[in-house]
Amino acid sequence: MREIDMSKHVAFDENDIKLILSGHKTQFRKVVYGNGWNPNDGVLDSVAANFKKSIGIQAFFAMSDGLNIGTKFPYGLVGDVLWVQEKHARLEKENRFTKPHYFADGGLSLRDRHDAGLLRSYPAYLMPKWASRINIQITKVRVEKLQQISLNDLRQEGGVAVINNRIGTNFGKPIEENLINDFAKSWNESTNAKFGDTWETNPYVWVVDFEVIKK
């Protein structure tokens, strides 16, 4: 039996952390780097010539609906566990780390800041493993264009929370249209858009289903 890999991590923003903790988010998307590459064409050269970042091979060379994509997926294999990074504040007193504050739980009060003494905030990608409070297990992976997202996927991405908040107030638009617009706006406000991978450019993305597991 293969040993489960628990060494890799994934970062989420504060809103996604809230959705994960509430049980509303069970899927995420990350851009497949290899611009201009068609995951169904099986052509190795189209990947090798188009890496946008030197962060390792994040692609596989033959795609079909039941294929186990194996080691080319950057987060490991189905069944592996990722520890989650999030924006936080942590202290160092007498060279001992104290329990971090997680910004998804709300901002620090003035009393918190006074009691904390030396306080430093860190973005999600600088969270060390010891400070992580969430583990997620990969249950399914596939590749598709960003705009291929389905209504069910929108719900798994956390859109069910939007549906619940909009009962009777969807301004006459179909629920799916509202969810797509919300997701596109959220995507374009994320770090993805900073590198040109906007909703409008419609990049290939890894679609990762997961479940939260107890630490």
Salt bridges, closest charged atoms under 4 A:
ASP5 OD2 - LYS8 NZ 2.85
ASP16 OD1 - LYS25 NZ 3.89
ASP80 OD1 - ARG2 NH1 2.90
GLU86 OE2 - ARG133 NE 2.90
GLU94 OE1 - ARG96 NH2 3.19
ASP105 OD2 - ARG133 NH1 2.89
ASP115 OD2 - ARG111 NE 2.98
ASP115 OD1 - HIS114 ND1 3.45
GLU144 OE2 - ARG29 NH2 3.23
GLU144 OE1 - ARG142 NE 3.04
ASP153 OD2 - ARG29 NH2 3.29
ASP153 OD2 - ARG142 NH2 2.55
GLU157 OE1 - LYS25 NZ 2.47
GLU157 OE2 - ARG29 NH1 2.92
ASP182 OD2 - ARG166 NH2 3.22
GLU189 OE2 - LYS185 NZ 2.71
ASP197 OD1 - LYS52 NZ 2.73
